[in-house]
C-alpha cells in the first residue's frame, strides 16, 4: 500500500476556501486592498477552468516558452561521485532562462483578462523581473520592477535585460536593499495603483490567491518531469529535490510527486553559517509568523519583525517561505535540508566542468544537496530541478570566487 495515497486529491483539497494550507497562508491585507485581491481571486477562479484560457496558455508554453523542457542525465558527474545517478529538469532552457516565465505568462494573461494596463513586481536575482518584463512586452502592458540596490549591483545582466524589454527598474535603497525590501516597495506602489495594475508576486508567497495561483502555473514543471523520467528509465526517481527561497520552482516540482513513493527534499541557503544574518534558512530556524500578507515560517525577532537574511543567491535571501512549504514540512511529506554558499559555488563549478551546464546560484543549492547525497549513496537516482541558468551570476562568481581553482570539485 502506498503510504502517500492521501495526497492523490491534494490539488483539490489545498488550499481551503480561505487560502490556507493547514494553519498557514491566508490574506492579511490593508482594508483598501481587500477588494483588489478579491477581484484577482474571482478572476482566477473563473479563467483557471476556462478551456480558452487553458488552450491559450498551452499554446504560449509550446510556441513562445519552448516547453516542454527536457530531463537530462548527468552521466559524467554521477560517475565521478559514485553509483547514484543525478538527473536534471532543465528549466534553464525555458525561455528567459528560468522557471519564472511559467507563472509570469499566466499572470500576464490574467491581467489582460481583467483589463489591467500595468503589472507591478519585485525581483531578487532578476529572473522574475526578466520573465515579467517579457510577459509585459508580449501582452502589451506597462511594467514596473522593484529591485534592491544590492541585487541591482549583483545582477547587472538581468537589469539590462529588463530595461531592454521595456520595463522600468526602480531601485530600492532602504534596509538591506535586497529582496524583502523590494517586496515592501512593490506592495506600497500597488496600494496606489491597484485599480489599473496587478501585482504579480514572484513566488508562492504573499496573500491568497497568489501562493495557490503561482503553484498551479508552476506544476507544469513536475508534471513534465515525472512523465519524462518514467519514459527515460521506466521508473520514478528515488528522490526529487529543488532549492527553496520563497519556493515557486520547488513547489511546482514537488506537488506532482506528492502521491508517489518518492523522497522529496527542499534545499535552503545556509549562507555563511548558522549565525543570524548569515543565512536564509527559514524552515530550519524560523517560527510561525506573518510577513507580506501571509502566515508561514519566518525568521523573526522577539517582536515578530523579520530578521536580516543573506545568501550568495539573490533569489533565495528572503526571511519567509511559502505557506504550502510550511504545511508540507509539518505533515512530514517534504524534508528540508540546507546548503552553504561554498557548497553551492562548488556545485556551480562542478556542473559547469563535468556537464557543460552553468547553473544559477539558486539552483546550485539543490545540486549541492544532490552531490552530497550521491557521495553517501543514499539514493539510486535523484532528480534535481535546475530552475535557472547561471549567466546572470558569472560576473559575481568570478569576482568573489575566481574560476574555482581552490574549490573541491
C-alpha positions as a Markdown table, in Angstrom:
| # | Residue | x | y | z |
|---|---|---|---|---|
| 1 | Unk | 0.0 | 0.0 | 0.0 |
| 2 | Unk | 1.3 | 3.5 | -0.9 |
| 3 | Unk | 1.7 | 5.4 | 2.3 |
| 4 | Unk | 1.3 | 8.7 | 0.3 |
| 5 | Unk | -2.1 | 7.8 | -1.2 |
| 6 | Unk | -3.7 | 10.5 | 1.0 |
| 7 | Unk | -2.1 | 13.1 | -1.4 |
| 8 | Unk | -3.9 | 11.8 | -4.5 |
| 9 | Unk | -6.5 | 14.6 | -4.4 |
| 10 | Unk | -4.1 | 17.2 | -3.0 |
| 11 | Unk | -4.6 | 19.9 | -5.6 |
| 12 | Unk | -8.4 | 19.9 | -5.0 |
| 13 | Unk | -8.0 | 19.9 | -1.2 |
| 14 | Unk | -5.3 | 22.5 | -0.7 |
| 15 | Unk | -5.6 | 25.4 | 0.0 |
| 16 | Unk | -9.1 | 25.8 | 1.6 |
| 17 | Unk | -11.5 | 28.5 | 0.6 |
| 18 | Unk | -9.7 | 31.0 | 2.8 |
| 19 | Unk | -6.4 | 30.3 | 1.1 |
| 20 | Unk | -5.0 | 28.3 | 4.0 |
| 21 | Unk | -2.7 | 25.3 | 3.9 |
| 22 | Unk | -3.5 | 23.9 | 7.3 |
| 23 | Unk | -2.6 | 26.8 | 9.7 |
| 24 | Unk | -0.6 | 28.7 | 7.1 |
| 25 | Unk | -1.4 | 31.2 | 4.3 |
| 26 | Unk | -4.5 | 33.4 | 4.4 |
| 27 | Unk | -4.6 | 37.1 | 3.4 |
| 28 | Unk | -3.6 | 39.8 | 5.8 |
| 29 | Unk | -4.3 | 42.9 | 3.9 |
| 30 | Unk | -4.8 | 46.6 | 4.4 |
| 31 | Unk | -8.6 | 47.3 | 4.2 |
| 32 | Unk | -8.2 | 49.2 | 0.9 |
| 33 | Unk | -6.6 | 46.2 | -0.8 |
| 34 | Unk | -9.2 | 43.6 | 0.2 |
| 35 | Unk | -11.4 | 44.4 | -2.8 |
| 36 | Unk | -8.4 | 44.2 | -5.2 |
| 37 | Unk | -7.4 | 40.8 | -4.0 |
| 38 | Unk | -11.0 | 39.5 | -4.1 |
| 39 | Unk | -11.1 | 40.7 | -7.7 |
| 40 | Unk | -8.0 | 38.8 | -8.5 |
| 41 | Unk | -9.3 | 35.7 | -6.8 |
| 42 | Unk | -12.6 | 35.7 | -8.6 |
| 43 | Unk | -10.9 | 36.4 | -12.0 |
| 44 | Unk | -8.5 | 33.5 | -11.4 |
| 45 | Unk | -11.3 | 31.1 | -10.3 |
| 46 | Unk | -13.2 | 32.0 | -13.5 |
| 47 | Unk | -10.4 | 31.6 | -16.0 |
| 48 | Unk | -8.5 | 28.6 | -14.5 |
| 49 | Unk | -11.3 | 26.3 | -15.6 |
| 50 | Unk | -11.8 | 28.1 | -18.9 |
| 51 | Unk | -11.0 | 26.0 | -22.0 |
| 52 | Unk | -10.0 | 29.1 | -23.9 |
| 53 | Unk | -7.6 | 30.3 | -21.2 |
| 54 | Unk | -6.0 | 26.8 | -20.8 |
| 55 | Unk | -5.7 | 26.4 | -24.5 |
| 56 | Unk | -4.1 | 29.8 | -24.9 |
| 57 | Unk | -1.6 | 29.2 | -22.1 |
| 58 | Unk | -0.7 | 25.8 | -23.6 |
| 59 | Unk | -0.1 | 27.5 | -26.9 |
| 60 | Unk | 2.1 | 30.1 | -25.3 |
| 61 | Unk | 4.1 | 27.5 | -23.4 |
| 62 | Unk | 4.7 | 25.5 | -26.6 |
| 63 | Unk | 5.3 | 28.2 | -29.2 |
| 64 | Unk | 6.8 | 31.0 | -27.1 |
| 65 | Unk | 8.4 | 29.4 | -24.0 |
| 66 | Unk | 9.7 | 26.3 | -25.7 |
| 67 | Unk | 8.1 | 23.8 | -23.4 |
| 68 | Unk | 8.4 | 21.0 | -22.6 |
| 69 | Unk | 11.9 | 21.5 | -21.2 |
| 70 | Unk | 13.9 | 18.2 | -21.1 |
| 71 | Unk | 15.1 | 15.9 | -18.3 |
| 72 | Unk | 18.9 | 15.3 | -18.7 |
| 73 | Unk | 21.1 | 12.6 | -17.2 |
| 74 | Unk | 24.3 | 13.9 | -15.7 |
| 75 | Unk | 26.3 | 10.8 | -16.6 |
| 76 | Unk | 29.9 | 12.2 | -16.1 |
| 77 | Unk | 29.1 | 14.0 | -12.8 |
| 78 | Unk | 27.2 | 10.9 | -11.5 |
| 79 | Unk | 30.0 | 8.5 | -12.3 |
| 80 | Unk | 32.6 | 10.8 | -10.6 |
| 81 | Unk | 30.6 | 10.8 | -7.4 |
| 82 | Unk | 29.6 | 7.1 | -7.1 |
| 83 | Unk | 26.7 | 5.0 | -8.1 |
| 84 | Unk | 23.8 | 7.5 | -7.6 |
| 85 | Unk | 22.5 | 8.8 | -10.9 |
| 86 | Unk | 21.7 | 12.5 | -11.0 |
| 87 | Unk | 19.1 | 13.9 | -13.4 |
| 88 | Unk | 18.2 | 17.5 | -14.1 |
| 89 | Unk | 14.9 | 19.1 | -15.1 |
| 90 | Unk | 16.3 | 21.7 | -17.4 |
| 91 | Unk | 14.2 | 24.8 | -16.6 |
| 92 | Unk | 17.3 | 26.8 | -17.5 |
| 93 | Unk | 16.2 | 26.0 | -21.1 |
| 94 | Unk | 12.8 | 27.6 | -20.6 |
| 95 | Unk | 12.6 | 31.0 | -22.4 |
| 96 | Unk | 14.3 | 33.8 | -20.4 |
| 97 | Unk | 16.5 | 31.1 | -18.6 |
| 98 | Unk | 14.5 | 30.1 | -15.6 |
| 99 | Unk | 11.2 | 28.6 | -14.4 |
| 100 | Unk | 9.8 | 32.1 | -13.6 |
| 101 | Unk | 8.1 | 32.6 | -17.0 |
| 102 | Unk | 5.8 | 29.7 | -16.2 |
| 103 | Unk | 3.7 | 31.8 | -13.9 |
| 104 | Unk | 4.5 | 35.2 | -15.4 |
| 105 | Unk | 2.8 | 34.4 | -18.7 |
| 106 | Unk | -0.2 | 33.1 | -16.7 |
| 107 | Unk | -0.3 | 36.2 | -14.6 |
| 108 | Unk | 0.1 | 38.4 | -17.8 |
| 109 | Unk | -2.8 | 36.5 | -19.4 |
| 110 | Unk | -4.8 | 37.1 | -16.2 |
| 111 | Unk | -4.0 | 40.8 | -16.3 |
| 112 | Unk | -5.3 | 41.1 | -19.9 |
| 113 | Unk | -8.5 | 39.3 | -18.9 |
| 114 | Unk | -9.0 | 41.7 | -16.0 |
| 115 | Unk | -8.4 | 44.7 | -18.3 |
| 116 | Unk | -5.3 | 45.9 | -16.4 |
| 117 | Unk | -2.8 | 48.3 | -18.0 |
| 118 | Unk | 0.2 | 47.7 | -15.8 |
| 119 | Unk | 1.9 | 44.9 | -14.0 |
| 120 | Unk | 4.0 | 45.6 | -10.8 |
| 121 | Unk | 6.5 | 43.2 | -9.3 |
| 122 | Unk | 9.6 | 42.8 | -7.2 |
| 123 | Unk | 12.7 | 40.8 | -8.1 |
| 124 | Unk | 15.8 | 39.5 | -6.3 |
| 125 | Unk | 18.0 | 37.6 | -8.7 |
| 126 | Unk | 16.3 | 39.3 | -11.6 |
| 127 | Unk | 14.8 | 36.2 | -13.2 |
| 128 | Unk | 11.3 | 37.0 | -12.1 |
| 129 | Unk | 11.8 | 40.6 | -13.3 |
| 130 | Unk | 13.1 | 39.5 | -16.7 |
| 131 | Unk | 10.2 | 37.0 | -17.0 |
| 132 | Unk | 7.6 | 39.6 | -16.1 |
| 133 | Unk | 9.1 | 42.2 | -18.4 |
| 134 | Unk | 9.0 | 39.6 | -21.1 |
| 135 | Unk | 5.3 | 38.9 | -20.4 |
| 136 | Unk | 4.6 | 42.6 | -20.3 |
| 137 | Unk | 6.2 | 43.0 | -23.8 |
| 138 | Unk | 4.3 | 40.0 | -25.1 |
| 139 | Unk | 0.9 | 41.2 | -23.8 |
| 140 | Unk | 1.4 | 45.0 | -24.4 |
| 141 | Unk | 1.4 | 46.0 | -20.7 |
| 142 | Unk | 3.4 | 48.6 | -18.8 |
| 143 | Unk | 5.8 | 47.1 | -16.3 |
| 144 | Unk | 7.4 | 48.4 | -13.1 |
| 145 | Unk | 10.0 | 46.2 | -11.4 |
| 146 | Unk | 11.3 | 47.0 | -7.8 |
| 147 | Unk | 14.7 | 45.7 | -7.0 |
| 148 | Unk | 17.1 | 46.3 | -4.1 |
| 149 | Unk | 20.3 | 48.2 | -4.9 |
| 150 | Unk | 22.5 | 45.3 | -3.7 |
| 151 | Unk | 20.8 | 43.0 | -6.1 |
| 152 | Unk | 21.0 | 45.5 | -8.9 |
| 153 | Unk | 24.7 | 45.6 | -8.5 |
| 154 | Unk | 25.0 | 41.7 | -8.3 |
| 155 | Unk | 22.6 | 41.0 | -11.2 |
| 156 | Unk | 23.6 | 43.7 | -13.8 |
| 157 | Unk | 22.9 | 41.5 | -16.9 |
| 158 | Unk | 19.3 | 40.9 | -15.8 |
| 159 | Unk | 18.8 | 44.6 | -15.0 |
| 160 | Unk | 19.9 | 45.3 | -18.6 |
| 161 | Unk | 17.5 | 42.7 | -20.0 |
| 162 | Unk | 14.6 | 44.1 | -18.1 |
| 163 | Unk | 15.3 | 47.6 | -19.4 |
| 164 | Unk | 15.8 | 46.4 | -23.0 |
| 165 | Unk | 12.4 | 44.7 | -22.7 |
| 166 | Unk | 10.8 | 48.0 | -21.8 |
| 167 | Unk | 10.4 | 47.6 | -18.0 |
| 168 | Unk | 11.1 | 50.4 | -15.5 |
| 169 | Unk | 13.6 | 49.1 | -12.9 |
| 170 | Unk | 13.1 | 51.0 | -9.7 |
| 171 | Unk | 16.0 | 50.8 | -7.2 |
| 172 | Unk | 15.1 | 50.2 | -3.5 |
| 173 | Unk | 17.5 | 51.8 | -1.2 |
| 174 | Unk | 16.2 | 51.2 | 2.3 |
| 175 | Unk | 17.0 | 48.4 | 4.8 |
| 176 | Unk | 19.3 | 45.7 | 3.5 |
| 177 | Unk | 18.4 | 46.8 | -0.1 |
| 178 | Unk | 17.6 | 43.2 | -1.2 |
| 179 | Unk | 14.5 | 41.1 | -1.9 |
| 180 | Unk | 12.5 | 41.7 | 1.3 |
| 181 | Unk | 12.8 | 45.5 | 0.8 |
| 182 | Unk | 11.9 | 45.1 | -2.9 |
| 183 | Unk | 8.6 | 43.3 | -1.9 |
| 184 | Unk | 7.9 | 46.1 | 0.6 |
| 185 | Unk | 8.3 | 48.7 | -2.1 |
| 186 | Unk | 6.2 | 46.8 | -4.7 |
| 187 | Unk | 3.3 | 46.4 | -2.2 |
| 188 | Unk | 3.4 | 50.1 | -1.4 |
| 189 | Unk | 3.3 | 51.0 | -5.1 |
| 190 | Unk | 0.5 | 48.6 | -5.7 |
| 191 | Unk | -1.7 | 50.2 | -3.0 |
| 192 | Unk | -1.6 | 53.4 | -5.0 |
| 193 | Unk | -2.3 | 51.8 | -8.4 |
| 194 | Unk | -4.4 | 48.7 | -7.8 |
| 195 | Unk | -7.3 | 49.9 | -10.0 |
| 196 | Unk | -5.2 | 50.0 | -13.1 |
| 197 | Unk | -2.5 | 47.5 | -12.2 |
| 198 | Unk | -2.0 | 44.0 | -10.9 |
| 199 | Unk | 0.8 | 43.0 | -8.5 |
| 200 | Unk | 2.4 | 39.8 | -9.9 |
| 201 | Unk | 4.2 | 38.2 | -7.0 |
| 202 | Unk | 7.3 | 36.3 | -7.9 |
| 203 | Unk | 6.9 | 33.2 | -5.8 |
| 204 | Unk | 4.4 | 31.1 | -3.8 |
| 205 | Unk | 4.2 | 33.8 | -1.2 |
| 206 | Unk | 2.0 | 36.8 | -0.4 |
| 207 | Unk | -1.7 | 36.9 | 0.3 |
| 208 | Unk | -4.2 | 34.4 | -1.2 |
| 209 | Unk | -4.7 | 33.7 | -4.1 |
| 210 | Unk | -1.0 | 34.1 | -5.1 |
| 211 | Unk | 0.5 | 31.0 | -3.3 |
| 212 | Unk | -2.2 | 28.9 | -5.0 |
| 213 | Unk | -2.1 | 30.6 | -8.3 |
| 214 | Unk | 1.7 | 30.6 | -8.7 |
| 215 | Unk | 1.7 | 27.0 | -7.6 |
| 216 | Unk | -0.8 | 26.0 | -10.2 |
| 217 | Unk | 1.1 | 27.7 | -13.0 |
| 218 | Unk | 4.4 | 26.1 | -11.9 |
| 219 | Unk | 3.2 | 22.5 | -11.6 |
| 220 | Unk | 3.9 | 22.1 | -15.3 |
| 221 | Unk | 7.5 | 21.5 | -14.2 |
| 222 | Unk | 6.8 | 18.5 | -12.1 |
| 223 | Unk | 4.1 | 17.1 | -14.4 |
| 224 | Unk | 6.6 | 17.1 | -17.3 |
| 225 | Unk | 9.5 | 15.8 | -15.2 |
| 226 | Unk | 7.5 | 12.9 | -13.8 |
| 227 | Unk | 6.4 | 11.7 | -17.2 |
| 228 | Unk | 9.8 | 12.3 | -18.8 |
| 229 | Unk | 11.7 | 10.5 | -16.1 |
| 230 | Unk | 9.5 | 7.4 | -16.4 |
| 231 | Unk | 9.8 | 7.4 | -20.1 |
| 232 | Unk | 13.6 | 7.6 | -19.8 |
| 233 | Unk | 14.1 | 5.0 | -17.1 |
| 234 | Unk | 10.8 | 3.1 | -16.7 |
| 235 | Unk | 10.8 | 4.1 | -13.0 |
| 236 | Unk | 10.2 | 7.0 | -10.7 |
| 237 | Unk | 13.2 | 8.7 | -9.2 |
| 238 | Unk | 14.1 | 7.7 | -5.6 |
| 239 | Unk | 14.3 | 11.4 | -4.7 |
| 240 | Unk | 13.3 | 14.8 | -6.1 |
| 241 | Unk | 14.9 | 18.0 | -4.9 |
| 242 | Unk | 14.8 | 21.7 | -5.6 |
| 243 | Unk | 16.0 | 24.9 | -3.9 |
| 244 | Unk | 13.7 | 26.8 | -1.6 |
| 245 | Unk | 13.6 | 30.6 | -1.1 |
| 246 | Unk | 10.0 | 31.7 | -1.5 |
| 247 | Unk | 9.6 | 28.3 | -3.1 |
| 248 | Unk | 7.9 | 28.6 | -6.5 |
| 249 | Unk | 10.3 | 26.3 | -8.5 |
| 250 | Unk | 10.3 | 23.7 | -5.7 |
| 251 | Unk | 6.5 | 23.6 | -5.2 |
| 252 | Unk | 6.0 | 23.3 | -8.9 |
| 253 | Unk | 8.4 | 20.3 | -8.9 |
| 254 | Unk | 7.1 | 18.7 | -5.7 |
| 255 | Unk | 3.3 | 18.7 | -6.0 |
| 256 | Unk | 3.0 | 16.2 | -8.9 |
| 257 | Unk | 5.2 | 13.7 | -6.9 |
| 258 | Unk | 3.4 | 14.0 | -3.6 |
| 259 | Unk | 1.3 | 10.9 | -4.0 |
| 260 | Unk | 4.3 | 8.8 | -5.3 |
| 261 | Unk | 6.7 | 6.7 | -3.2 |
| 262 | Unk | 9.4 | 9.3 | -3.7 |
| 263 | Unk | 11.6 | 11.2 | -1.2 |
| 264 | Unk | 11.1 | 15.0 | -1.6 |
| 265 | Unk | 13.7 | 17.4 | -0.4 |
| 266 | Unk | 13.8 | 21.2 | -0.4 |
| 267 | Unk | 17.2 | 22.9 | 0.0 |
| 268 | Unk | 17.5 | 26.2 | 1.7 |
| 269 | Unk | 20.5 | 28.6 | 1.8 |
| 270 | Unk | 22.7 | 28.3 | 4.9 |
| 271 | Unk | 24.9 | 31.0 | 3.5 |
| 272 | Unk | 28.0 | 31.7 | 5.7 |
| 273 | Unk | 26.7 | 29.7 | 8.7 |
| 274 | Unk | 24.1 | 29.5 | 11.4 |
| 275 | Unk | 24.6 | 32.9 | 12.9 |
| 276 | Unk | 21.6 | 35.3 | 12.5 |
| 277 | Unk | 22.1 | 37.4 | 9.4 |
| 278 | Unk | 24.5 | 34.9 | 7.8 |
| 279 | Unk | 21.8 | 32.7 | 6.2 |
| 280 | Unk | 18.2 | 32.5 | 5.0 |
| 281 | Unk | 17.3 | 29.0 | 6.2 |
| 282 | Unk | 13.7 | 29.8 | 7.2 |
| 283 | Unk | 12.5 | 26.2 | 7.6 |
| 284 | Unk | 15.4 | 25.3 | 9.8 |
| 285 | Unk | 15.5 | 28.3 | 12.1 |
| 286 | Unk | 12.2 | 30.1 | 11.6 |
| 287 | Unk | 8.9 | 30.1 | 13.6 |
| 288 | Unk | 5.3 | 30.8 | 12.6 |
| 289 | Unk | 4.8 | 34.5 | 11.8 |
| 290 | Unk | 3.2 | 36.9 | 9.3 |
| 291 | Unk | 5.0 | 38.8 | 6.6 |
| 292 | Unk | 3.8 | 40.5 | 3.4 |
| 293 | Unk | 0.2 | 39.5 | 3.9 |
| 294 | Unk | 0.6 | 35.7 | 4.6 |
| 295 | Unk | 1.4 | 33.4 | 7.5 |
| 296 | Unk | 4.2 | 30.9 | 7.3 |
| 297 | Unk | 7.6 | 30.1 | 8.8 |
| 298 | Unk | 9.5 | 33.3 | 9.3 |
| 299 | Unk | 13.0 | 34.3 | 10.5 |
| 300 | Unk | 11.9 | 36.9 | 13.1 |
| 301 | Unk | 13.0 | 38.6 | 16.3 |
| 302 | Unk | 11.1 | 38.6 | 19.7 |
| 303 | Unk | 8.8 | 41.4 | 18.4 |
| 304 | Unk | 7.8 | 39.5 | 15.2 |
| 305 | Unk | 9.9 | 41.7 | 12.9 |
| 306 | Unk | 11.8 | 39.9 | 10.2 |
| 307 | Unk | 15.5 | 39.3 | 10.8 |
| 308 | Unk | 18.2 | 40.2 | 8.3 |
| 309 | Unk | 19.0 | 37.4 | 5.9 |
| 310 | Unk | 21.8 | 36.6 | 3.5 |
| 311 | Unk | 22.6 | 34.2 | 0.7 |
| 312 | Unk | 25.1 | 34.1 | -2.2 |
| 313 | Unk | 22.0 | 33.6 | -4.3 |
| 314 | Unk | 19.9 | 36.8 | -4.6 |
| 315 | Unk | 16.7 | 34.8 | -5.3 |
| 316 | Unk | 16.9 | 32.9 | -2.0 |
| 317 | Unk | 17.6 | 35.7 | 0.5 |
| 318 | Unk | 14.1 | 36.1 | 1.8 |
| 319 | Unk | 13.1 | 35.7 | 5.5 |
| 320 | Unk | 10.0 | 33.7 | 5.0 |
| 321 | Unk | 8.9 | 30.8 | 2.8 |
| 322 | Unk | 5.7 | 29.9 | 1.0 |
| 323 | Unk | 2.8 | 28.7 | 3.3 |
| 324 | Unk | 2.4 | 25.5 | 1.3 |
| 325 | Unk | 6.0 | 24.6 | 2.1 |
| 326 | Unk | 5.4 | 25.2 | 5.8 |
| 327 | Unk | 2.4 | 22.8 | 5.6 |
| 328 | Unk | 4.3 | 20.1 | 3.8 |
| 329 | Unk | 7.1 | 20.3 | 6.4 |
| 330 | Unk | 4.6 | 20.0 | 9.3 |
| 331 | Unk | 2.8 | 17.0 | 7.8 |
| 332 | Unk | 6.1 | 15.3 | 7.1 |
| 333 | Unk | 5.8 | 14.9 | 3.4 |
| 334 | Unk | 8.8 | 17.1 | 2.4 |
| 335 | Unk | 12.1 | 17.2 | 4.1 |
| 336 | Unk | 14.0 | 20.5 | 4.2 |
| 337 | Unk | 17.8 | 20.5 | 4.1 |
| 338 | Unk | 20.4 | 23.3 | 3.7 |
| 339 | Unk | 23.5 | 24.0 | 1.6 |
| 340 | Unk | 26.1 | 26.6 | 2.3 |
| 341 | Unk | 27.4 | 29.3 | 0.0 |
| 342 | Unk | 30.6 | 27.3 | -0.5 |
| 343 | Unk | 28.8 | 24.1 | -1.3 |
| 344 | Unk | 26.6 | 25.9 | -3.8 |
| 345 | Unk | 29.6 | 27.5 | -5.5 |
| 346 | Unk | 31.4 | 24.2 | -5.7 |
| 347 | Unk | 28.2 | 22.7 | -7.3 |
| 348 | Unk | 28.1 | 25.6 | -9.7 |
| 349 | Unk | 31.6 | 24.8 | -10.9 |
| 350 | Unk | 31.1 | 21.0 | -10.8 |
| 351 | Unk | 28.1 | 21.1 | -13.2 |
| 352 | Unk | 29.9 | 23.6 | -15.4 |
| 353 | Unk | 33.1 | 21.5 | -15.7 |
| 354 | Unk | 31.6 | 18.0 | -15.9 |
| 355 | Unk | 28.4 | 18.6 | -17.9 |
| 356 | Unk | 28.9 | 21.8 | -19.7 |
| 357 | Unk | 25.9 | 23.4 | -18.0 |
| 358 | Unk | 26.4 | 26.7 | -16.0 |
| 359 | Unk | 23.6 | 26.7 | -13.3 |
| 360 | Unk | 22.1 | 29.6 | -11.4 |
| 361 | Unk | 23.4 | 30.0 | -7.9 |
| 362 | Unk | 19.9 | 29.4 | -6.6 |
| 363 | Unk | 19.7 | 26.0 | -8.4 |
| 364 | Unk | 23.2 | 25.2 | -7.3 |
| 365 | Unk | 21.9 | 24.8 | -3.8 |
| 366 | Unk | 19.7 | 21.9 | -4.8 |
| 367 | Unk | 22.5 | 20.5 | -6.9 |
| 368 | Unk | 24.9 | 20.8 | -3.9 |
| 369 | Unk | 22.5 | 18.6 | -1.9 |
| 370 | Unk | 22.3 | 16.1 | -4.7 |
| 371 | Unk | 26.1 | 15.9 | -4.8 |
| 372 | Unk | 26.2 | 15.4 | -1.1 |
| 373 | Unk | 23.6 | 12.6 | -1.2 |
| 374 | Unk | 25.4 | 10.9 | -4.1 |
| 375 | Unk | 28.6 | 10.7 | -2.2 |
| 376 | Unk | 26.7 | 8.8 | 0.6 |
| 377 | Unk | 24.8 | 6.6 | -1.8 |
| 378 | Unk | 21.5 | 7.4 | 0.0 |
| 379 | Unk | 19.6 | 7.1 | -3.3 |
| 380 | Unk | 20.0 | 5.2 | -6.5 |
| 381 | Unk | 18.6 | 8.2 | -8.5 |
| 382 | Unk | 17.8 | 11.8 | -7.7 |
| 383 | Unk | 16.0 | 14.3 | -9.9 |
| 384 | Unk | 17.0 | 17.9 | -9.4 |
| 385 | Unk | 15.1 | 20.9 | -10.6 |
| 386 | Unk | 17.7 | 23.0 | -12.4 |
| 387 | Unk | 15.5 | 26.1 | -12.0 |
| 388 | Unk | 17.7 | 28.6 | -13.9 |
| 389 | Unk | 20.9 | 29.2 | -15.8 |
| 390 | Unk | 23.9 | 30.9 | -14.4 |
| 391 | Unk | 25.0 | 33.6 | -16.9 |
| 392 | Unk | 23.4 | 36.2 | -14.6 |
| 393 | Unk | 25.8 | 35.1 | -11.8 |
| 394 | Unk | 29.1 | 34.7 | -13.7 |
| 395 | Unk | 30.5 | 38.2 | -13.0 |
| 396 | Unk | 29.7 | 37.9 | -9.3 |
| 397 | Unk | 31.1 | 34.4 | -9.0 |
| 398 | Unk | 34.3 | 35.3 | -10.9 |
| 399 | Unk | 34.8 | 38.5 | -8.8 |
| 400 | Unk | 34.3 | 36.6 | -5.5 |
| 401 | Unk | 35.5 | 33.1 | -6.2 |
| 402 | Unk | 37.7 | 33.3 | -9.3 |
| 403 | Unk | 37.3 | 30.4 | -11.6 |
| 404 | Unk | 37.0 | 27.8 | -8.8 |
| 405 | Unk | 40.7 | 27.0 | -8.6 |
| 406 | Unk | 40.6 | 26.5 | -4.8 |
| 407 | Unk | 37.3 | 24.7 | -4.6 |
| 408 | Unk | 36.8 | 21.0 | -4.1 |
| 409 | Unk | 35.0 | 19.7 | -7.2 |
